Amino acid sequence: MFAESFATHIYTDLLGRAPDATGFSNLVNAIGTGGVINARNVALSIATTPELQNIAMTQSSEATVKSMYRTYLLREPDPSGFNVWVDLYEQQRSVDLSNALYTLTNGLVGSQEFEDLVNGPNNNWYFRGDVSAPISNPDILTGQLSGVSTELDLKSALSSAFSGDVIELAQGAVFEFGENIIIPEGVTLRTFGSPDKSNYQDLARILATVPMTEEFVTVAEGATLDSVWIDGGRNNPTDSNFAGNILNVPVRAYGGSTVNNSRISNSSGYTSISIDRIEDRLSVLRQFGVQNPVDINVDGVLTRTTASISDNLVLAGSSSHNSSISQEFPWTDGISAAYSQTNIVDNKVVNATDVGIILFTERKNNGEAQQSQVVNNEIINTTNSAFSALANDPGVNNGAPGNPDPRNQASGNYSGSSIRSNFLWTSSIVHYDYAISAGTRQWFANTSTGALNGYGMEIVNNSTPLGGSIRANVGIAVSGAINSVIDNNGLAISGTVDTNLNAPWTVVASVQEGYASGIIQGVDTAIYLQNLNNGGPLPSILTFRDDTELAISSGRTPLWAGSLTPHGID
């Protein structure tokens, strides 16, 4: 796993972007099992690439040195070492940038500290999460120093801001908070100059220093979070900062709220970015005695404006898909949207462990249709497995399974929503339980809450990028999706999780039992029959929890029963 972990950090912490499938595979193969020697050689080869040199040309020397420390030593620089390397790098870059990058890289990966990290007993663990140990030192600020640069000044600016105000943060500044921070209604919080998230060293960083109770950085109605690094402070999957109910960046979406060009990492709770539903907002207002909020019109309906979650890099590598570790439910979503009019576009989600991007419904609000658009995002899992890359979750019926029968009751309305033209892939060491989930009966049908159907879903034209593949037992699971279109999704499933299965299933659907209908792309009848004919046990990870529920389009009913295999097989 070291090769995959090390390669991931090169992309996210040095190059400031999500891995691409082909490049990632090449890096992993070059690192192999060669340990320190291969890791050093790969790091030195990266130093001479045009991509890193182009990045370095646009960065301050301070930003480049910080990214090297984060990538190769997995920490923030100490002030003395930082100043020495900045001075040396400054002298050399004016003469030969390539040589300056090579010298800096060689100094760090040639150190005993680097060797100890690679050879240490916990090297896989060390290379899981984003770096979460900053030093709030003015000498380590990068780029433009204009803007707010202290916690006290930021709290003052937020408390006195009015709708339409813009609060700018100093580039490279670190704000450490142990409390909920709220961007007020209609206010924009951004890093001075709006540096691109790929130059994340120049982004202002808001870091959680103690476990939150519920929310960390809240984006209020009509507010904007632009070009800021939000770090939930979780170092690794067993970090005590984790609590399942924490929201890293909750968004109150009703006034057209926006999260754009930001780096969202290390959530200490179940999701990285959460866009809540109308009913949640009304409940909060009523708790404070507000019976007729100003944003409710004369008909009693909350005014809706499209929210935008776009062009963000979401990193969840410090969470876990393995339920056997000490925390209960230690997994984390990338983006979770319940608000019905959210555009989720052009985001990169890396190593989410629950679902990369998931749409819930506003079932509490009189069947309001979920009409959000999930388009042109990329969901990538290199070191952590996940339940799904993409999912529609109609929710639960808060009663015993099948009581009332969800086929005969009003449930989640997805009419007008679309999950389309997204890309998803994994490395060869992790997996998706179900790469795409249309409905979630496979998880909840036989639990104490039961599961609802959704209807009117559209999940189309999603695919695996060139050079990529997906490790999973099931490509697409359709169970709890009525009158829906699940079509033209091209997933390159390269391997399975359970060795009892001869080949992965591309599509499974609960057609016969009435939990899947509409246009559903071809189902793997041949594989299904092949495995039955082999006479051996079928893998329990494929078992839908209602043991009579899963049916294949051939009209046959599976002959096995049981619950899902515990998560975290690898």
PEMO-V966651 format. One record per pair of residues at least 12 apart in sequence whose C-alpha atoms are under 7 Angstrom apart, sorted by sequence separation. I is the first residue (numbers start at 1). J is the second residue. D is the distance in Angstrom with one decimal. If there is no record, write none. Layout:
BEGIN
I|J|D / I|J|D
END
This chain:
BEGIN
30|42|6.9 / 191|203|5.9 / 319|331|5.5 / 191|204|5.6 / 319|332|6.1 / 439|453|6.6 / 547|561|4.8 / 89|104|6.8 / 334|349|5.9 / 439|454|6.5 / 507|522|6.9 / 508|523|5.8 / 547|562|6.5 / 232|248|5.9 / 316|332|6.8 / 475|491|6.8 / 507|523|4.8 / 508|524|6.9 / 7|24|6.6 / 506|523|7.0 / 507|524|5.9 / 545|562|6.7 / 316|334|6.9 / 334|352|5.3 / 394|412|4.8 / 475|493|6.8 / 506|524|6.2 / 543|561|6.5 / 545|563|5.3 / 248|267|5.2 / 333|352|5.4 / 505|524|6.1 / 543|562|6.5 / 545|564|6.8 / 7|27|6.2 / 148|168|6.2 / 149|169|6.2 / 171|191|6.0 / 248|268|6.8 / 314|334|6.3 / 332|352|5.8 / 333|353|6.4 / 543|563|6.3 / 7|28|6.3 / 65|86|6.5 / 147|168|5.1 / 148|169|4.5 / 149|170|5.3 / 166|187|6.0 / 167|188|6.1 / 168|189|6.1 / 169|190|6.2 / 170|191|6.2 / 171|192|6.1 / 248|269|6.8 / 332|353|5.3 / 333|354|5.0 / 334|355|6.5 / 335|356|6.4 / 336|357|6.0 / 337|358|6.3 / 338|359|6.0 / 472|493|6.6 / 543|564|5.9 / 147|169|4.6 / 148|170|5.4 / 163|185|5.8 / 164|186|5.4 / 165|187|5.2 / 166|188|4.7 / 167|189|5.0 / 168|190|5.1 / 169|191|4.6 / 170|192|5.8 / 246|268|6.2 / 247|269|5.7 / 253|275|6.3 / 331|353|5.0 / 332|354|5.0 / 333|355|4.9 / 334|356|4.6 / 335|357|4.8 / 336|358|5.0 / 337|359|5.0 / 338|360|4.6 / 340|362|6.7 / 470|492|5.9 / 471|493|5.8 / 505|527|7.0 / 540|562|6.7 / 542|564|6.9 / 147|170|4.4 / 163|186|4.1 / 164|187|5.4 / 165|188|6.4 / 166|189|6.1 / 167|190|6.4 / 168|191|5.3 / 169|192|5.5 / 205|228|6.2 / 206|229|6.2 / 207|230|6.3 / 208|231|6.4 / 246|269|4.1 / 247|270|6.7 / 248|271|6.6 / 249|272|6.1 / 250|273|5.9 / 251|274|5.9 / 252|275|6.4 / 253|276|6.9 / 331|354|5.2 / 333|356|5.6 / 334|357|5.8 / 335|358|6.5 / 336|359|6.2 / 337|360|6.0 / 338|361|5.4 / 339|362|6.8 / 356|379|5.9 / 469|492|5.0 / 470|493|4.7 / 471|494|5.6 / 472|495|6.2 / 473|496|4.7 / 540|563|6.6 / 541|564|4.7 / 4|28|5.8 / 62|86|6.1 / 146|170|5.2 / 149|173|5.6 / 151|175|5.4 / 163|187|5.1 / 168|192|5.1 / 203|227|6.3 / 204|228|5.4 / 205|229|4.5 / 206|230|5.0 / 207|231|4.7 / 208|232|5.1 / 209|233|6.2 / 245|269|5.7 / 246|270|6.3 / 247|271|5.8 / 248|272|5.1 / 249|273|4.8 / 250|274|4.7 / 251|275|4.8 / 252|276|6.2 / 333|357|6.9 / 338|362|6.2 / 457|481|6.8 / 469|493|5.9 / 470|494|5.7 / 471|495|4.8 / 472|496|5.0 / 473|497|5.9 / 540|564|5.5 / 541|565|4.8 / 3|28|5.2 / 61|86|6.0 / 145|170|5.0 / 150|175|6.5 / 151|176|6.9 / 158|183|6.5 / 162|187|6.6 / 203|228|5.3 / 204|229|6.0 / 205|230|5.9 / 206|231|6.0 / 207|232|6.0 / 208|233|5.0 / 243|268|6.2 / 244|269|4.7 / 245|270|6.3 / 247|272|6.6 / 248|273|6.3 / 249|274|6.2 / 250|275|6.0 / 251|276|6.5 / 469|494|5.9 / 471|496|5.7 / 472|497|6.1 / 540|565|5.6 / 144|170|6.6 / 145|171|5.9 / 158|184|6.9 / 203|229|5.9 / 207|233|6.1 / 242|268|4.4 / 243|269|5.2 / 244|270|5.2 / 454|480|5.8 / 455|481|5.4 / 456|482|6.6 / 458|484|6.0 / 459|485|6.3 / 460|486|5.8 / 461|487|7.0 / 463|489|5.7 / 464|490|6.6 / 144|171|5.5 / 241|268|5.9 / 242|269|5.7 / 247|274|6.8 / 453|480|4.1 / 454|481|5.0 / 455|482|4.5 / 456|483|5.5 / 457|484|4.6 / 458|485|4.8 / 459|486|4.9 / 460|487|5.0 / 461|488|5.1 / 462|489|4.7 / 463|490|4.6 / 464|491|5.3 / 525|552|6.6 / 3|31|5.6 / 61|89|6.9 / 143|171|5.6 / 452|480|6.6 / 453|481|5.7 / 454|482|6.1 / 455|483|5.6 / 456|484|4.7 / 457|485|6.1 / 458|486|6.0 / 459|487|6.7 / 460|488|5.6 / 461|489|4.6 / 462|490|6.3 / 463|491|5.1 / 464|492|5.9 / 525|553|6.9 / 3|32|6.0 / 61|90|6.4 / 142|171|5.9 / 143|172|6.9 / 172|201|5.9 / 340|369|6.5 / 341|370|6.9 / 343|372|5.8 / 344|373|6.0 / 345|374|6.0 / 346|375|6.9 / 348|377|5.9 / 349|378|6.3 / 350|379|6.2 / 351|380|6.1 / 453|482|6.8 / 455|484|6.0 / 460|489|5.6 / 461|490|7.0 / 523|552|6.9 / 525|554|6.1 / 141|171|6.9 / 142|172|4.8 / 172|202|4.5 / 174|204|6.0 / 175|205|6.1 / 176|206|6.0 / 177|207|6.1 / 178|208|5.6 / 197|227|6.3 / 211|241|4.6 / 340|370|4.3 / 341|371|5.5 / 342|372|4.7 / 343|373|5.0 / 344|374|4.8 / 345|375|5.0 / 346|376|5.1 / 347|377|4.8 / 348|378|4.9 / 349|379|4.8 / 350|380|4.8 / 351|381|4.5 / 474|504|6.1 / 475|505|6.2 / 476|506|6.1 / 477|507|6.0 / 478|508|6.2 / 479|509|5.8 / 523|553|6.4 / 141|172|4.8 / 171|202|4.8 / 172|203|5.3 / 173|204|4.9 / 174|205|4.8 / 175|206|4.7 / 176|207|4.8 / 177|208|5.2 / 178|209|5.2 / 196|227|6.7 / 210|241|6.4 / 211|242|6.8 / 214|245|5.9 / 215|246|5.6 / 216|247|6.4 / 217|248|6.4 / 218|249|5.7 / 219|250|6.3 / 220|251|6.3 / 221|252|5.0 / 222|253|6.9 / 235|266|6.9 / 340|371|5.2 / 341|372|4.7 / 342|373|6.4 / 343|374|6.3 / 344|375|6.4 / 345|376|5.8 / 346|377|4.6 / 347|378|6.4 / 348|379|6.1 / 349|380|6.1 / 350|381|5.8 / 351|382|6.4 / 353|384|6.3 / 355|386|6.2 / 473|504|4.7 / 474|505|4.8 / 475|506|4.4 / 476|507|4.7 / 477|508|5.1 / 478|509|4.5 / 479|510|5.2 / 141|173|5.7 / 171|203|5.4 / 172|204|4.9 / 173|205|6.2 / 174|206|6.0 / 175|207|6.0 / 176|208|6.0 / 177|209|5.7 / 178|210|5.1 / 195|227|6.4 / 214|246|4.4 / 215|247|4.8 / 216|248|5.2 / 217|249|5.1 / 218|250|5.1 / 219|251|4.7 / 220|252|5.0 / 221|253|5.6 / 222|254|6.9 / 234|266|4.9 / 321|353|5.0 / 340|372|5.6 / 345|377|5.8 / 351|383|6.6 / 353|385|5.7 / 354|386|5.1 / 355|387|5.8 / 356|388|6.7 / 357|389|6.5 / 358|390|5.9 / 359|391|6.4 / 360|392|6.2 / 472|504|6.7 / 473|505|5.8 / 474|506|5.6 / 475|507|5.7 / 476|508|6.4 / 477|509|5.9 / 478|510|6.4 / 487|519|6.8 / 171|204|5.3 / 172|205|6.9 / 176|209|6.1 / 179|212|6.4 / 194|227|5.4 / 213|246|6.5 / 214|247|6.0 / 215|248|6.1 / 216|249|6.3 / 217|250|6.9 / 218|251|6.1 / 219|252|6.0 / 221|254|5.6 / 222|255|4.1 / 224|257|5.7 / 225|258|6.2 / 226|259|6.0 / 227|260|6.5 / 229|262|5.7 / 230|263|6.3 / 231|264|6.2 / 232|265|6.3 / 233|266|5.6 / 234|267|6.2 / 320|353|5.7 / 321|354|6.8 / 351|384|5.4 / 353|386|4.1 / 354|387|5.1 / 355|388|4.8 / 356|389|4.6 / 357|390|5.2 / 358|391|4.8 / 359|392|4.9 / 360|393|5.0 / 361|394|5.7 / 474|507|6.5 / 482|515|6.4 / 484|517|6.3 / 485|518|5.9 / 486|519|6.0 / 487|520|5.7 / 488|521|6.7 / 170|204|6.3 / 178|212|6.9 / 212|246|6.6 / 221|255|4.8 / 222|256|4.8 / 223|257|5.0 / 224|258|4.6 / 225|259|4.8 / 226|260|4.9 / 227|261|4.9 / 228|262|5.0 / 229|263|4.6 / 230|264|5.0 / 231|265|5.0 / 232|266|4.8 / 233|267|6.8 / 234|268|5.3 / 307|341|6.3 / 308|342|5.8 / 309|343|6.1 / 310|344|5.8 / 311|345|6.7 / 313|347|6.1 / 314|348|6.1 / 315|349|6.2 / 316|350|6.3 / 317|351|5.0 / 319|353|6.5 / 352|386|6.5 / 353|387|6.6 / 354|388|6.7 / 355|389|5.3 / 356|390|5.9 / 357|391|6.6 / 358|392|5.7 / 359|393|6.1 / 360|394|5.7 / 481|515|6.2 / 482|516|5.2 / 483|517|5.1 / 484|518|4.8 / 485|519|4.7 / 486|520|4.8 / 487|521|4.8 / 169|204|6.1 / 180|215|5.8 / 181|216|6.0 / 182|217|5.8 / 183|218|6.1 / 185|220|5.0 / 186|221|6.6 / 188|223|5.7 / 189|224|6.2 / 190|225|6.1 / 215|250|6.8 / 221|256|6.9 / 222|257|4.2 / 223|258|6.5 / 224|259|5.9 / 225|260|6.3 / 226|261|5.9 / 227|262|4.5 / 228|263|6.4 / 229|264|5.9 / 230|265|6.3 / 231|266|5.6 / 232|267|4.4 / 233|268|6.6 / 306|341|5.0 / 307|342|4.6 / 308|343|4.9 / 309|344|4.8 / 310|345|4.8 / 311|346|4.8 / 312|347|4.8 / 313|348|5.0 / 314|349|4.7 / 315|350|5.0 / 316|351|5.2 / 317|352|6.7 / 355|390|6.3 / 358|393|7.0 / 360|395|7.0 / 389|424|6.8 / 480|515|4.8 / 481|516|5.0 / 482|517|4.8 / 483|518|4.2 / 484|519|6.2 / 485|520|6.1 / 486|521|6.1 / 72|108|6.7 / 180|216|4.6 / 181|217|4.8 / 182|218|4.7 / 183|219|5.1 / 184|220|5.4 / 185|221|4.9 / 186|222|4.5 / 187|223|4.8 / 188|224|4.5 / 189|225|5.2 / 190|226|4.7 / 191|227|5.6 / 221|257|5.8 / 226|262|6.1 / 231|267|6.9 / 232|268|5.4 / 306|342|5.5 / 307|343|6.1 / 308|344|6.2 / 309|345|6.5 / 310|346|5.6 / 311|347|4.6 / 312|348|6.3 / 313|349|6.2 / 314|350|6.1 / 315|351|6.4 / 316|352|4.9 / 355|391|7.0 / 479|515|5.3 / 480|516|6.0 / 481|517|6.6 / 482|518|6.5 / 513|549|5.6 / 15|52|6.5 / 72|109|6.4 / 179|216|6.8 / 180|217|6.0 / 181|218|6.1 / 182|219|6.2 / 183|220|5.8 / 185|222|5.5 / 186|223|4.3 / 187|224|6.3 / 188|225|6.1 / 189|226|6.2 / 190|227|5.5 / 191|228|5.9 / 310|347|5.7 / 435|472|6.8 / 442|479|6.6 / 479|516|5.5 / 501|538|6.6 / 136|174|5.8 / 182|220|6.9 / 185|223|5.1 / 190|228|5.9 / 434|472|6.6 / 441|479|5.5 / 478|516|6.0 / 500|538|6.3 / 501|539|6.5 / 513|551|6.6 / 184|223|6.4 / 418|457|7.0 / 419|458|6.2 / 420|459|5.7 / 421|460|6.9 / 423|462|5.9 / 424|463|6.5 / 425|464|5.9 / 432|471|6.6 / 433|472|5.9 / 435|474|6.6 / 436|475|6.3 / 437|476|5.9 / 438|477|6.1 / 439|478|6.1 / 440|479|6.3 / 441|480|5.8 / 500|539|5.9 / 510|549|6.2 / 512|551|5.3 / 73|113|7.0 / 183|223|6.5 / 414|454|6.6 / 415|455|7.0 / 417|457|6.6 / 418|458|4.9 / 419|459|4.7 / 420|460|4.9 / 421|461|4.9 / 422|462|4.8 / 423|463|5.1 / 424|464|5.3 / 431|471|4.8 / 432|472|5.0 / 433|473|6.5 / 434|474|5.0 / 435|475|4.9 / 436|476|4.7 / 437|477|5.0 / 438|478|4.7 / 439|479|5.2 / 440|480|6.2 / 510|550|4.6 / 511|551|5.7 / 73|114|5.8 / 411|452|6.0 / 412|453|6.2 / 413|454|5.8 / 414|455|5.7 / 415|456|4.4 / 417|458|6.5 / 418|459|6.0 / 419|460|6.5 / 420|461|5.4 / 421|462|4.6 / 422|463|6.4 / 423|464|5.3 / 430|471|6.7 / 431|472|5.1 / 433|474|6.7 / 434|475|5.7 / 435|476|5.9 / 436|477|6.3 / 437|478|6.2 / 438|479|6.3 / 439|480|4.3 / 498|539|6.1 / 509|550|6.6 / 510|551|4.7 / 511|552|6.6 / 72|114|6.6 / 411|453|5.7 / 412|454|4.2 / 413|455|5.4 / 414|456|5.0 / 415|457|6.1 / 420|462|5.5 / 423|465|6.0 / 434|476|6.0 / 438|480|6.8 / 439|481|5.3 / 509|551|6.2 / 510|552|6.6 / 511|553|6.4 / 370|413|6.0 / 371|414|6.3 / 411|454|5.8 / 412|455|6.3 / 413|456|6.4 / 414|457|5.1 / 425|468|5.8 / 426|469|6.2 / 428|471|6.4 / 434|477|6.2 / 438|481|5.8 / 509|552|5.9 / 512|555|6.2 / 369|413|4.8 / 370|414|4.7 / 371|415|6.4 / 373|417|5.7 / 374|418|6.1 / 375|419|6.2 / 378|422|5.8 / 379|423|6.3 / 380|424|5.8 / 381|425|6.5 / 382|426|5.5 / 388|432|5.4 / 401|445|5.9 / 425|469|5.3 / 426|470|5.0 / 508|552|6.3 / 53|98|6.7 / 147|192|6.3 / 367|412|6.9 / 368|413|6.9 / 369|414|5.5 / 370|415|6.6 / 371|416|4.6 / 372|417|4.9 / 373|418|5.0 / 374|419|4.7 / 375|420|5.3 / 376|421|5.2 / 377|422|4.9 / 378|423|4.6 / 379|424|4.7 / 380|425|5.3 / 381|426|4.6 / 382|427|4.8 / 385|430|4.8 / 386|431|6.5 / 387|432|5.4 / 388|433|6.1 / 390|435|6.8 / 391|436|5.7 / 392|437|6.4 / 394|439|6.3 / 401|446|5.5 / 425|470|4.9 / 426|471|6.3 / 146|192|6.6 / 367|413|6.3 / 369|415|6.0 / 370|416|7.0 / 371|417|3.8 / 372|418|6.6 / 373|419|6.2 / 374|420|6.3 / 375|421|5.7 / 376|422|4.5 / 377|423|6.3 / 378|424|5.6 / 379|425|6.7 / 380|426|5.8 / 381|427|6.5 / 384|430|5.9 / 385|431|4.8 / 386|432|5.0 / 387|433|4.8 / 388|434|5.1 / 389|435|5.3 / 390|436|5.0 / 391|437|4.5 / 392|438|5.4 / 393|439|5.3 / 401|447|6.7 / 406|452|5.3 / 407|453|6.8 / 370|417|5.9 / 375|422|5.8 / 383|430|6.3 / 385|432|5.9 / 386|433|6.6 / 387|434|6.2 / 388|435|4.8 / 389|436|6.0 / 390|437|6.4 / 391|438|5.9 / 392|439|5.5 / 393|440|5.6 / 401|448|6.8 / 406|453|6.0 / 363|411|6.8 / 382|430|6.7 / 388|436|5.7 / 400|448|5.7 / 401|449|6.7 / 402|450|6.7 / 254|303|6.6 / 255|304|6.6 / 256|305|4.8 / 258|307|5.9 / 259|308|6.4 / 260|309|6.0 / 261|310|6.8 / 263|312|5.9 / 264|313|6.3 / 265|314|5.8 / 266|315|6.6 / 267|316|6.7 / 363|412|5.7 / 388|437|6.6 / 399|448|6.7 / 400|449|5.9 / 401|450|4.2 / 48|98|5.8 / 254|304|5.1 / 255|305|5.3 / 256|306|5.1 / 257|307|5.0 / 258|308|4.8 / 259|309|4.9 / 260|310|5.1 / 261|311|5.0 / 262|312|4.9 / 263|313|4.9 / 264|314|4.8 / 265|315|4.6 / 266|316|5.6 / 399|449|5.1 / 400|450|5.7 / 47|98|7.0 / 254|305|5.6 / 256|307|4.4 / 257|308|6.5 / 258|309|5.9 / 259|310|6.5 / 260|311|5.8 / 261|312|4.8 / 262|313|6.4 / 263|314|6.0 / 264|315|6.2 / 265|316|5.9 / 361|412|5.6 / 398|449|4.5 / 399|450|6.0 / 260|312|5.9 / 266|318|5.9 / 361|413|6.7 / 397|449|6.0 / 398|450|6.5 / 14|67|5.3 / 396|449|5.8 / 397|450|5.7 / 13|67|6.0 / 14|68|6.3 / 47|101|5.5 / 48|102|6.8 / 253|307|5.4 / 396|450|5.5 / 397|451|5.7 / 47|102|5.3 / 396|451|4.2 / 397|452|5.8 / 75|131|5.9 / 395|451|6.0 / 396|452|5.2 / 13|70|6.4 / 14|71|5.9 / 74|131|6.1 / 76|133|6.4 / 395|452|5.6 / 13|71|5.4 / 44|102|6.1 / 47|105|6.8 / 75|133|6.4 / 76|134|5.5 / 394|452|5.7 / 76|135|6.7 / 143|202|6.1 / 394|453|6.0 / 142|202|5.8 / 272|332|7.0 / 394|454|5.1 / 10|71|6.1 / 44|105|6.3 / 70|131|6.4 / 270|331|6.1 / 271|332|4.9 / 272|333|6.1 / 273|334|6.5 / 274|335|6.0 / 275|336|6.3 / 276|337|6.4 / 277|338|4.9 / 278|339|6.6 / 9|71|5.8 / 43|105|6.9 / 44|106|6.6 / 270|332|4.3 / 271|333|4.3 / 272|334|5.2 / 273|335|4.8 / 274|336|4.8 / 275|337|4.6 / 276|338|5.1 / 277|339|4.2 / 269|332|6.5 / 270|333|6.0 / 271|334|5.9 / 272|335|6.1 / 273|336|6.2 / 274|337|5.8 / 275|338|5.9 / 276|339|5.2 / 321|384|6.7 / 197|261|5.7 / 271|335|6.6 / 275|339|5.8 / 320|384|6.7 / 321|385|5.7 / 196|261|6.6 / 197|262|5.7 / 271|336|6.6 / 321|386|5.8 / 197|263|6.2 / 317|384|6.7 / 40|109|5.8 / 36|115|6.1 / 63|142|5.6 / 62|142|5.5 / 237|318|5.3 / 36|118|6.3 / 60|142|6.6 / 236|318|4.3 / 237|319|4.7 / 35|118|6.9 / 60|143|5.9 / 235|318|5.9 / 236|319|6.4 / 237|320|5.4 / 234|318|6.4 / 244|329|6.5 / 277|362|5.9 / 279|364|6.4 / 244|330|6.9 / 253|339|6.8 / 279|365|6.0 / 238|325|6.9 / 238|326|6.5 / 238|327|6.9 / 237|330|7.0 / 446|545|5.1 / 445|545|5.8 / 446|546|5.4 / 132|233|5.7 / 445|546|5.8 / 442|544|4.4 / 443|545|6.6 / 132|235|6.1 / 442|545|5.8 / 130|235|6.9 / 129|235|5.7 / 129|236|5.7 / 407|514|7.0 / 128|236|6.4 / 407|515|6.9 / 5|124|7.0 / 2|123|6.9 / 6|127|6.5 / 2|124|5.6 / 5|127|5.3 / 1|124|6.3 / 5|128|6.5 / 67|201|6.7 / 66|201|7.0 / 130|265|6.8 / 130|266|6.4 / 129|266|6.8 / 63|201|5.3 / 63|202|6.6 / 430|570|6.1 / 17|198|5.7 / 16|198|4.2 / 15|198|6.9 / 16|199|6.2 / 385|568|6.9 / 16|200|6.3 / 129|317|4.7 / 130|318|7.0 / 128|317|5.3 / 129|318|4.0 / 128|318|5.5 / 323|567|6.1 / 322|567|5.5 / 323|568|6.6 / 321|567|6.2 / 322|568|3.9 / 321|568|5.1 / 18|348|6.5 / 18|350|6.8 / 4|382|6.3 / 5|383|6.1 / 4|383|6.3 / 22|467|4.9 / 21|467|5.5 / 22|468|6.6 / 21|468|4.9
END
